[in-house]
Amino acid sequence: MGLDLMTSSFLGLRDKLHQIALRYLQSDEEAQDVLQDTWLKLSDKSEVESSQEARNKLVTVLRNICIDRLRKARAIPIDSIGQNDVPHYSMETEDIKRLEQLLQQQLTPLQRQIFNLVTHEGFDYGQIAEQLSMSVEAVRMNMSRIRKKIRETLKKLEQ
């Protein structure tokens, strides 16, 4: 019975689903493809108890497929990125050195050690907690405070 209910709901909502897909994708051909993908995704494995449940599943799956297509359309393959497309950072070497000096003055020795282990050594919070005999929550809190000090320091540099 579930499959028959899904089929009848799909046929009854087909035009409405097509309109929803058109609003997202603004292409009739893609909207038709999404409609077909929605039916294929739900036709074999979706059991429903009511027409309202079938309608909700159809609209949700259609919307998710539309969003996935929009995301894929925006994605840039990594092979197509050239050297000129890489963002250029506005900070100069002197600014970075100045930032490091300011941070060294503002951070406690423990915070400096945690910061170096995270940024330079690539340790995760669990490894740092074990190495420094701290809880993972304490390491997280210290990193949060370090990031806050970095933001404040960057604001001072920009002024």
Phi, psi and omega in degrees: 000325183299319180293320178296321178294319178294317180298312181294323177294318180298314181296322179290329183259003186307313181294319179294317178298321178297319179295321178297314179297321178298320178298321179287310193262337179057032176216123183297321181295315178292324178297320177296319178298317180294321178299316179294317178298321178298313180296317180296322181291325185261341189293319186270330190242005185256116176256131181232154181261333183219165179291329177294319177295319178297316180299314181298317179296316181299313182293319181295313180295318178300313180299315180296321178294320178298315180296319178300318179295319179295321178295317180296325180292328180279335184294140178251123178299142184296331180292334184274355180278124179265175180297326183286342182276347181289131181297141180261127182277141185277348181284133177270170181300320180296322179295321180293317178297319178296320178297316179297320179295316179297319179295319180299326179287326187271335184272146174286162178303320178296317179296320177299317180296315179297315180300315180295320179294323180285309188279319186265325183265341178077022179285150173267171186298324179297316179295320180294316180301318179294316183293323184262005181056051179234170173275157178298323180297322178294321178295316178300315181298318178297317178296324177298316179294322178297313179300321178298316179295324178296315178300315180298319180294319178297322178297320178296320180294325183286338183280000000 
